[in-house]
Amino acid sequence: MALAGQRPHDIVRRWAIARADKSALHRLECDASLSPLLARTLAGRGITTPQAARKFLDARLSDCVGDPFGLKDMAPAAERIAEAVRRQEPIGIFGDYDVDGITATVLLLRLLRWLGADPIFYIPHRVDEGYGLSCDALDVLVRRGVRLLVTVDNGISSVDEVAHARALGMDCVITDHHLPGPNLPCACAVVNPNRSDCPYGFSHLSGVGVAFKLAHAILRQMNVEESEGRAFLMSVLDIVALGTVADVVPLTGENRALVRAGLQRLEQTDSPGLAALLSICELHSGPLAAEAITYSLAPRINAAGRTEHASLAVELLLTSDPQRAIELAHQLDELNDRRRAVERKIFDEGLQLIPQQCNLEHDLVYVVLGRQWHLGVIGIVASKLSDHFGRPVLALSESDGVVRGSARSVPGLDIHAALSRCSDLLTSFGGHAQAAGLSLPVEHVSALRQRLNAIAEETAGEAVEELAIDAVCEGEDLTVDAVEDLQALEPCGYGNPKPVFALLGADIVREPRIVGANHLKLAVAAGHQDFDVIGFGLGGRLEDLRQIGGPIDLAFRPVISEWGGSPRVELQLCDVRPSEC
């Protein structure tokens, strides 16, 4: 974390350049017939044999997707749900308001309806009810006749709520992927790949990924003919990909296979809702990458739960009426525009309030308190304020004496651990090292600010943000064909990022300048090749770059630019430094 007195953006970036074994490179290039750039990327990521490379690049469902009954408690979960379907018991699905929870809800609703059941669903309101099971919601579901409740993407910590459900005569099957606490709910079954006693070999499934495994198990439990069951599972892979990418779980192993197949399904989706959303986002032609979900589809689906209610997104993904799908897609697009406007307003207010409420020079943690900020977007605002100031930021909103909000941190401070040391000031909190949610009485905000800064002082030091670089390359390596070969790494995202390479000792051949909305533009020569370089949002580095006065090292992602009619390689800048060559 930045030391007191440093400028907020003085965070050191250490280049961590992967070193590939030469014999592994030879095997991948010669035996697996991979291009040198792709081979270096795979070898640097620990994929060193032709067999491993082929398994990773092909990512076949048959090779990567495990037996659903390998998950702890899957057998009793499938048995109880199958029994309810056969007996026509009222079944409820309890989901969550983010994309992962919405898609998991839709998947099980589609499965149970396909099997002849008539389930209902319940997703809590983000602001009015908050995350997860509540006794009030369970009371509502009992009054609606539900006798079996299946949670998706939540429930692993709902010990008291499941006990309440049992007292009401309701059975519960819990499916979740969040880390369990010391005690599990006393449910009919608790399916979670992160259970300490779960023998399943892959713990990184999303909530919709666990729901997909449950669907597979139910189909087998009910002796559905194999080809029919497979056809159903293939039909929902588009929403599995949607929820998995949106939840930012590692795109490796089983997730990679599910998302790869799901993106192909999404390109030819038979869902009127997804087709309408793809059209709204102008994604109706060409192959889809995971970025299409991250930056276009997911924000619009999330907008329902952030600004109104997630049921709008559920309806979109379930409707069979193309006209209704178009109406809902436009509604979600408008909600997303509204969400961005609210987010910009709160961000601007935060920029004004932080200098008033915090000591910019000496505070290591900025705690900013606003009045009735929208809780659906406050986490995004905290993240953007943290990026802007280079400090951990708690964005808090007060209403009627109660404060709720979100925390986002930077390398050097485990914000969850820090909040744990402030638990006597808090009503509730939860999260992980880099992000957390919390609530507290308004009169405790000042004490929280002081204590968090004292905690940060104990561990204050220079923040080191590591930039992972897959390989050092020469200008001659960066051909159009070589960069196109890197598409084999898709889907890229968390756990399998787009490759980053380094050019060392490049010469600037066109004066750096700022273009557009604070983008850095220049051109460099490396070997006998010249490349255009664009650094999105890096206009602030212009003066530093001008002062280098010699060769530079660049960390970048190579892309193919069609500007001017013929394809050529362009470098998207990640970082730049004076050359050490």
N, C-alpha and C positions, 0 to 999 in steps of 0.2 A: 504494500500500500504506500502511496506517496507520503513522504515526510512532511511534517508541518513546515510551512514556508515555501514549499515547492509550488510551481504553477500546477493547476489541476491536471493538465494533460501530460505532465512529465512522468510517464510510465514507460519503463524500458521494455523494448521488445527483443527478446533473445531469439535468434534464428536457430532452430533445432533442425539441422539438415540430416536426413536419413542417410545411412551408409549401407549400400547394398553389397553383398558378397559377390565377387566376380564370377565364381563358379555357378552361383544361382542365376546371375544374369545370363551367362552362357546357356544354361539349360532352358531358360524361358525364351530366349531369342532363337535358339537353334532347334530344340526339341519341341517347344510349344508354338514355334513360328510367330512369336509376338514381336511387334516393332520395338526398337530400343527404348523409346520414351515410355511406352506402356509397361515393358518389362522392368524398367527401373522403378516405376511407381509401385508395381506389385511387390517387387523384391524389398523395397524400402518399407512396405507395410507388412512384411513377414510372410508373404505368399511366395515361396521359393521353389516349388516343384511344379512341373507341367500339370500333374494331376490336380493339385490344389488350385492352380490358376484356372484350369478348365472348369472345376466345380464352382469357383467364385464367379467367373465370367458368365457361365451358363445359368447359374442359380435356378436349377430345375426344381419345381415343386416336389417331384418324386424323390429327389436327393436330399432336400433341405427341410421338408416339413415332417415333423415327428408324429408318432402315434399319440392322439389326444389322451388316451387312457394312461399315458406315462405321467400325466399331471396328477399330483396328490388330490384325492377326493373327487376326481372326475367321474369315476364309476357311480358313486352314490348320487352325484349331481345329475348325471344323465338319467339314472333310474328314476329319481323323484320327478323330474320334469316329464319323462315319457309316461309315467303313471298318471300325472295330471292331465296330459293330452288325451290319453285313452279314456279317462273317466270324465273328461270335459269339465274339470275343475276350473274355477276362475283363476287365471294367472296374471300377475302384475310384473312388469319390468320396471325397475327403478334405475334410472340413468343419471347422467351428469350433463351440464350445460355447455361443455366444450365439444370440439369436433370429435374427439375420441369417444366421449360418452354418448354423443348423439348417434354416431355411426354404429356403435355397439348396440344401442337401443333399437335402431332400425333393423340391424341384422337379425336380432332375436325375434322382433315382431314379424319380420318377413318369414323366418323359419317356422314359427309357431302357426302363423296363418296358413302357410303352405301345407302344414301337417293337419290342418283342420281345426285348430284351436281358435279362440277368440280373445286374445290377450289385450290388456290395457297397459298404458305406460304412465309413468310419473317422473317428471324431471323438475327438481326444485327451481324456484326463481332465484337467480344469482344474488340479487340485492336483498329481497325480502326474506329468503329462507337460508341462503348460503349453501355450502357444499355438503353433500352426503345425506344419509338417512337421518330423519328426525322422528321423534315420537308423534308429533302432530301430523306428519305426512302418513305415518303408519295408521293412525286413527282414521284418516280420510280413506285410505285404501281398504281397511276393514269394512267401513261403512259402504264401500262400493262393491263388497262381496269377495274381495281377493282372499284366497286361502293359501296360495303359494306365491311368494315374492322372490324374484331373481334379480339380484343387483348386477350392474355392469359398470366397470370403471370406478367402483366405490364400494364401501362396506367393510373393508378389512379391519377398520378401527371401531366399527359400530357395535361394541360389546353390549352396552346398555340398551341400545335401540333394538338389537336382535332379541335380547331378553324380553323387552316390551312386546315385541311381535309375538313371541311364544306365549306370553301371558294372554294375548288377544286371540290365540288359537290359530295363528298364521305361521306356516313353515317358511323358512328362508334358505335360499341357495345363494351364497356369496361368490361372485366372480370379480376379481380385481387384479391389479398389477402393482399397486403401490406397496411400499415397504410395510410389513406387519409390525405391530407393537408387541409388547411382551405377552399379551393374551389375545387369543383368537375368539371371534364371536362363536357362541354355541349354536351353530346352524346345522341344517341337514348335511351341508357340504360347504367347504371353503376352498375354492379353486383359485390359486395364486402361485405363479411360477417363482415368486420370491419368498415363499414359505421356506423356512430353514430345513424342513423335513420333506421338501418336494424333490423327487429324484429326476425331474425333467431336465434335459441337458441344455436348455436355453431359457434364461431368466429375463430376457429383455423384451418380451411381448408387450404390446400396448393393450389397453383395455379392449379394443375391438379385436385384437389378435387373440386374446383369451376367449372372447365371445365366439370367434371363428372356431377355435378348438372345441368349445362346448357344442356348437352346432354340429360339427363333425361327429362328436361322440353321441349326440342325441340321434342323429340319423342312423348310426350303427346300432344303437340300443333298440331302436324301433324297427330294425331289420328292413330298412328302406333299400330297395334294389340298388346295387352299387353304382350303376350308370346314372340312375336318377339322382342319387345323393351327390355324386360327383358333379352333375350338371348344376344342381342347386349351389353347391359350394363355389363353383366357377362363376356363377352369376352374381355373387356378392363380393367378388374380389376387388371391384372398383371402390366400394365403400370401405373395404379393409385397408386398401392402399391410402385412401383419403384420411382415415383416422390415424393410421400408423405414422405417416409422414407428419401430420399436424401435431402429434404428441411428442415429436422430437425424441423418439427412441432410436437406438443405434440401427442403422440400415446395414446390418450384417446378418449372416446366418439365415434363420428362418424369416426374419423380417425382410431381408433383401429379396428373397424368393417371392414372398407374398406381394411386396410392393412392385417388383418387376412385372409379375404377371398381372397385378391389379392395374398398373398404368396401361398395359396393352388392352385390358378389358375396358378401361375408361375411355380409350380412344374410340371404341365402338360400343359404348354403353347403350343398353336398351332402357335405361331409366330416364323417363321424360324430365325429371327434376335435374339430374346431372347434365343431361343434354342442354337444357335451358340455361343452366349455370355456365357451362362451357361456352355457350354462344354469347352470353352477357360479357364474359371475360375475353372474348375473341380468341378462344382456344380450340376452335372447331376444325382446324386443319393441321396436319403434320403430327409427328410423334410428340408425346408428352414426356416431360422430365418431372422429377419430384418438385422442382421449383414452381411448376404450375400450381401445385397444391399449396405450397408454402406461401406464395405471394398473391395468388388470385382466388383459388377456390376456398381455402380454409378461412381467410379473414371474413368472407361473406357469410359462411355458415356460422362462424363464431359470433358475428354481429347480432344474430338473433338472440343468443343468450346474454350478450353484453348490454344490449339496449332495450330489448323487450322480453321475449320468452323463447326458449329453445324449441318449443313445440312447432314454431314456424318452419324451422329447418327439418324437423322430423317429418312434417307434412310434405315438404318439398321432396325429400328422398323416398317417400312412400307413394306419392300420387301416381296414378296411371293416366291422368288426364293431361295431355300436352298443353292445353290452354291454361289450366290452373297452374301447371309447372312454370309457364312463362310469367304469369302474374306473381307467383311466389319468388321467382328468381329476381324479378325487378324489385320486389319489396325488400329482399335481402340486400340487393345492391344499394338501394336507397338507405337502408339501415347502416350499411358499412360506410357510406358517405357521411351519415350523421355521426357515427362513431368516430371517424377521423376528425370531424369538426370539433366534437367535444374534447377529444384527445388533444388537439392543437390548442384549444382554449385553456385547458388545465395546464398543459406544458408551459404555455406563455405565462400563466399566473405563477407557476412554480419558479420560473426564471426570475420573476420580480420578487417573490417572497423569500427565496433562499438568501439573498444578500441582507434582507431585513432580519431574518430569524437565525442565521448562522454566521459564524466568523469565517469568511472565505479563506483567510490565510492560515488559520490555526486549527479549525475543525477538520478532523479526519473523516467524520461521518456527518452528512448533511441530513437533518431531520426537518422536514418542511410540513407545516400544518395548514391545510386549506379548509374552507367552509363548504360543506355539502358537495364536495367533488364526487363525480359519478364513480361508484365503486366498480362498475363494469370495465372501466378503462384505466383505473389508477395504477394497476400493475405495469401496463405498457408505458405510462407516463414515468413511473419510477425508473424503469429501464432506460428510457431516453434521457432523463435527467442524469442518471449515473454515467451514461456514455458521454454526455455533454461536459460534465464537470470532472470526470475521471475519479470520482469518489463513490463510496457506497451511499445510497440515497434511500431514505424512508419517506415515501409520499403518503401522508395521512389526511384523512377527512373527518371533520367533526360535525356531528349532528346531535342536538339535544344532550350534550355532555358526554356522548359516546364517540370514541375515535376508532376508526377502522382504516386499514391501509395495507400497503405492500412495501417490501424492502427488496432492493437489488444491490448486490455487492460487486466488488472487483477483486482480482487476485490479491491475497494477503490478509483477507478478513473473512472468516467463516461466519456469516451473518446469523445462521441458525444457532451456532454455538454461543455467539454473543448475546442473542436474545434469550437463550436459556439462562444466562447469568443475570438477566433482568426480569425473570419470570414473576417476581414479587410485584412488579409494576404493571404486569400485563394481565388482561382477562383471559386471553387465549393467543396462541401463536402456533405456527407450523410451517414446514418447508424444508429447505436443504441449504447447503453451504453458500450458494449464490443467490437464492431467492427465498422469500418467506412472506407469509401473510400474518397479520396481527391485529388485535383489538385491545383497547385500554381506556381507562377514564381520562378525560381531557386534562384533569389536574396533574396527571403523571407524565405528561409529554415532556416538560422541561427536565424532570429528573431522568427520564429515559435518554434524552439528548446528552445530558452530562455523563451518564454512566457509559453509554456506548462509546463516546469519545475517549473516556478514560480507558476502557477496554482496548480500543484501537491503539492508544498510545503505548500500551504494554507490548504490542507486537509490531509497532511502526517500523517500517524499513522501506527500502526501495522496492516498489512493485515490479515484478518481472512477469511480463505477459509473453508466453512462449508462442512463437510462430512456427508451426510445423511445416517443413519444406521437404517435398518428396525426393528431390534430386537436384544437383547442379547440372545444367546443360549448356551446350554451346549453341551459338546462333544457327549453325547448320543442322542441328537436331530439330529445329522448330519448323518443319515443313507442314503444308496443309494436310497431307496424308497422315503424318504422325499425330497431329492434333485431332484429326477426325477419328483416329484409332482410339483415342482416349474416351470416346463415347461408350466404349464397351464397359466402362466403370459404372455407368448409370444403372440403377438410380443412386444419385449422390445426395448426401445429407449428413446428419449427425452420425458419427461413427464410421462414415465412408465419405469424407468430404471430397469436393472437386480438387484435383491435384494442384499443388503449388510448386513452382520450380524457381530456381535462382539462376540469374545471369551475373557473372562476376567480372568486374572490370569493363563494363560497357561505357561507351562514349556518348555524350549527349550531342546530337547532331541537329536538333531543332530546339530553339529557346523555349524553356518551360513557360506555360501561361495558364490562366484560369479560363475555363469555358463553362457555359451553362450554369447550373446551380452549384457552384463551388467545386467543380471537377478540375483536376490537374491534367494537363495535356502536354506531351513532349514526344520526341522521337530519339531513339538510340541506335547505335551501331554496335553489333557484336559479331566478331569475325568478319565475314564478307556480307553479312545480312543487316538490313535496316528494318526497324520495327516501330510502328506507332504505339504509344503507351498512353493509356487513360487511367487515371486514378479517381474513381468516383468518390466524391465527398472529401478528397484529400487536398483541396485548395489551400488549406492552412500550412501545407508543407512547402509552398512555393519558395518562400524566402530561404528556408533551410537548404533547399535544393540549389538555389542560385549561389549560395555561399560555399558550396562544396568545391567548385572550381577545378574539378578533375574527374577521372573515371568514377563510376558509381556501381554499386551492387544493387540489383533489383530482385525482389520477390514478387511473383506474379502468377496469374492464371492465364494460360493461352486460350484464345478464342478465335474462331474464324469470322472475319468481317467480309461482307459482300459489298461494302461501300466502294463505289466506282465501277461496279459491274463484274470484276473478277475476284475470286476468293483469295484472301491473304491472311496471314497470321497477325493478330493484334494482341498486345499484352495488357491485361487488366491488373493494374498495380495493387499490390498488398502492402508493400513496405519498400523503403529505399534508404541507403546509407552510403557514406563514402567508401570507396572500394578499398578492400584490404589486400588487393593483389599488388 
